[in-house]
Amino acid sequence: MDNFGQYSGNFPQYSPPPNYVSPDEKRRIRKNYNTIGIVLLCLYILISVVCTGGYIIYGFISGMSGESGEILYDENGMMILSFWETFIGGGFPAISAMIIFAFYCIISHYDPKELFDTSRIKAGETVRYIFIVLFCQQVSLICSMIMMSFLDAHGLEVSGLDYVLSHDPKTYFIDIIATVVLAPIGEELIYRGIVLRCAAKISGRFAIFFSAAIFGLMHGNPYQMVLGFLIGIPLAIITLKTGSIVPSIICHMANNIMASIPTVVEYFDETMSNVLNIIAIPIFFLIGIVVLLTTFLKGGMRLPQYNEYHKNRTFPILITSWSMIVITIIYLYDIITSIQPIENVLNV
């Protein structure tokens, strides 16, 4: 068995034990779900505290240095983020995830180096999954456009997404570091290193979609929720196949690099940035769907089995986990409240 509860090599095809779940086993499984929920709750609280504290300290220092501390907007009404605002909003959540992961390892006596084992990683397979993730990214963009049109038709918009970076090199640099390096590492440690690993001990197939759903929900708005869920599926599959989060970190970085390229180009030429956005969707959609189909036909997307044995140990017990109920409600609340009337968003 590897550290994801799977047999080495291909997914297991063993005969399931009896479907009956004893009270002792239910308690063990519920404890597993509660562990996941508590980790996510701690992460949510820590991010809220450190980001709020960071913005307060930044505002205080700005006031002491004679700066107004007021929010600045460009000619289009977009909020302009400074270097420190970008660092706090982008870097602090990823650093918080790394801290929570470290505490989890200490408390559970888990050796994290298992997650970085490269013995079962194949370069060709990782490249294929990069294109599959980029395909999912384009699908999510299409879904986001549809949702955006629907919300706009009803006088609604998603708040917190209308911003631009301060036009200076250091702000763009820290945004790239936070987005391309820190975020993929921090998020993979939590959502594939803890959530997926713990859930896979119960059911591999369930763990894939469960971890993807949680990854999507935690983003706090409907657009990124779709993106997180879609890319979360291939990230989870390749993690289970290799027993390592290294490929998922690489794929996650590739996803964020593609999302960041237009931002970098925007620093030099805003028109070219818009052109790249338009070109990227059909190109990576077509390439991705070809790679996805060939990978699927070759059995590279084969999922672990899921039967009555797994069903009795997944949802029926998951819905009795207090911590998972609490964090799910929090995530859903953030997503719902991110949708506001357009006039409210413009006045923020």
N, C-alpha and C positions, 0 to 999 in steps of 0.2 A: 504493500500500500504506500502511496506517496502522501505528501503533506496536504493534498486536497481530497483525501479519502478515496482515491482512485487507484486501480491497479496500474502498474507501469505499462507503457505501450498503448494499445488501443483501449477504448472504453470497455469496461467489463460486461460480460454477457453471462453472468452467474444466475443460478436459479434462486428466486427470492425466498426468504424465510416465510413463515406463516404470516397472514395479514393482521393477526391480532397484535394490538399494541398494549403492553402491560402498563399499569400505573407508574411503575418505576421508570420505564422507558419514556413514557410521556413527560415525566418530570425532567429527565435528562435532555430530551429534545427541546422542551420549553425553556430550559436553562440556556441552551444553545442560542435560541431565538432572542432571549432576553439579553444575552451577552452582546449580540449584534446591535440590538436596540439601544443598550446603554452606551456602547461605543459611539453610535451615531448621535445620541443625545449629548454626550460629553463634547463631541466635536462641534455640534451646533452651538452649544453654550460658549465654548472656548472661542470660536470664531466671532460670535456676537460680542463677547467681552473685549477681546484684543482689538477688533476693528473699531468698536465704539471708543475704547480707550485711546487708540491710535489717532483717531480723528479729533478727539478732545485735546490731546496733547499737541497735535499739529496746529489746531486752532489757537491754543494758548500761546505757543511759540510764535506763531504768525502775528498775533496781537502784540506780543512783547517786542517784536522786531519792527513794529510800525506798519505792518501790512493790514489791510482792511479785514481780511478773513472772510469776505463775502464771496458767494459763489459767482463765478464769471461765466458769461454766455457768449457764444459767437453770434454772427449776424443772422444765422438761421434759428436762433433760440436754443442751440445745443449747449449743454453744460460742458465747460472746459475743465478737464482734470489736470492738476499739476503733477509734478514728479512725485511728491510725497503722497498725494491722494491715490495715484496710480500704484505706488508701492504698497500702501496700506491695503487697498481694495484687492490687489492682485496677489501680492506676496504673503500677506498675513494669513489668509485661509489655508494656503498650501503648507506654510510653516506650522500652523496649528494642527493640520492633519498628521504631519511627521511627529509632532510632540505626542499626540494621542496614540499613534501607532507604537511609539517607543514605550509609553506607559502600559499599553496593552501587553506588549512582549514581556515587560518586567513582571507585571501582575500574574500573567498566565504562564510564566516560565517558558515562553515560546522562543525558539531560536530562529530569527528571521532570515538567516543565510540560506535556509532551505528554499525561500522564495526566489532566490537569485541563482539557482542551479541552472546551468546552461547545457547540461549533457544531452537533453532531449530537444534542444532548439535546432531547427533547420532554417537556414537563411532563405531558401526559396519559399518555404511555407510562410515565414514572417513577411516577406515581400507581398505574397498573395493576400495576406490578411490586411496589410496596409491599404491595398487597393479596395478591398471589401469595406474597410472602415471609411475610406474616402467616398465610396459609392453611397454608403449610409449617410454620410455628411450631406451629399447632394440631395438625396431623398428628403432629408430633414429640412433642407432649405426650401424645397418645393412645398413641403407641408407647411412651413412657416409662412410662405407667401400666401397660401390659401387661407390660413388662419388669420393673417394680417388683413386680408381683404374682407373676410367675414366680420372681424372685429370692427374694422373701419366703417363698414356698412351699417353697423349698429352703434356708431359713435363711441367706440371703445378703443383703447390702446394699452399696450403693456408698458408700465412705468419702469424707470431705472435703466433703460437701454439707450436712451437718446443722449449720448455724450461723445465728445471728441477729446483727443489728447492735446495737451499743450504743445505747441509747435516748436519743440526743441529736442535735440538728439538724445539727451539723457532720459527724458520721459519716454520716448519711443523705445530706448534700450531696456529700461527696467520693465516696460510692458511686455517686451519679447521674452525677457528672462523669466518673468512671472508666468507668462502664458505657455511658453514652449518647454521650459525646464522644470520649474517648481511645481506648477499645477499637475502635470502628468504624473510626476513621481509621488506627490502627496496623495492625489486621488487614487492612484493605483494601489498604494499601500493600504488604504482604507477599504476601497470597494472591491478590489480583487484579492488583496492580501488578507483581509479580515472577513468582510461580508461573504464573498464567494467561497472562501476556504471553509468557513464555519458551516454555511448552508450546504456545501457539497458533501459534507459528512452525513447529511440526511438524504439528499437526492441530487445527483449531478445535473439532470435536466432542469429540475425545479430551480436549482441554484443559479443556473445561467439566466433565466428570465427574472427570477427574484432579484438578483444583484443588479441586472440591467434596469429593472423598474425603480429600485431604490436610487440608483445612480441618476436616473432621469428626474425623479421627484425632487432630489436634493438641490437641483439647480434653481428652483424657486420661481420659474416663469414657464409658460406653456411652450415657447419656442425651443428653449434649451432642454426642456423636459423631453421633447420628442427626439432631439439630437442625442441626449444622454442615453435614452432607452435603446435607440437603434444601434449606436456604436457600442453600447454596453454588451450586446449579444455576441458579436464576434470577438470582442476583448475577453469575454468570459470563456468562450469556446477555446480560443488558443491558449488561454491560461490553464484550463483543465487538460488540454492535450499535451502540454509541455511540462506541467507541474511547476511553472515559473511565471513571475510577473514581468520578467524582462521583455518578452515580446509584446505584452500589452502596453508597457511603458513606451516602447518604440512606436507602436501603432498610434497610441494616444498623442505622442509628440508629433507624428506625421499629420494627424488630424488638426492639431493646433497650429502647426506650421502653415498648412494650407489656409486656415482661417486668418492667420496673421499677415500673410503676404500682402493682401490688399491694404492693410493698415500701414505697412512699411512703405509700399509704393505711394500711398496717399501723401506721405511726407514730402515726396518729390513732385508728384503729379496726381491731383485728385481725379482728373478725367480718366487717366490710365487705370487708376484703382477701380473705378466703376466698370471699365471695359473688362478687366481681369475677372471681376465677379461674374459678369455675364458669360464669359468664355469658359470659365472653370466648370460650371454646372453641367453642360452637355458633354464636355470632354471626359471628365471623371465619372459621369453617370454611365456613359457608354463603355469605357474601359472597365469600370467596376462591375457592371452587369455581366460582361464577358468572363471576367475572372471569377465572379461568384458562381456562374453557371458551370464553368469547367471544374471548379473546386468541388461543387456539389455533386456533379456527375461522377467524379473520381472518388467520392466518399469522404472528402476532406471536411465536410460540414456535418458529418454524422453525429447525432446527439446520443447521450446516454439513455438507457431505457427508462421508461416511466410507467409503472403499473399500479395495481391496487396496494401493493406493499409500500410504494412511495406516497401514494395519495393519502393513505391513513396517517402518514407522518409529516405531511407538509401543511396544507391549508387548515385542516381541522385543529391542529395544535398551534399554528402560527397566530390565528385569531384570538388565542387565549394568552398571548404574550403581551403583558402590560406595556413594556418599553417599546415594542414595535407599534402598538396601537398609538401611543403618545407621539412618537417621532413621525409616524405617517400623517397624523392629524396636523402636526406642525408644518410638515412639508406641503400638504394640500392647502392649508390656510395661506401660506406664502404665495402659492401659485394663484389661488383665487383672488387674493387681495392685490396681486400685481396687475390685474386687469382693472382699469379705471376709465371713467369717462375722459375723452380727449382733452376737454378743457381743464380737468384736474391735473393731467400730466403736464400740460403746457404751463400751468401755474406753479409747479413744484420748483 
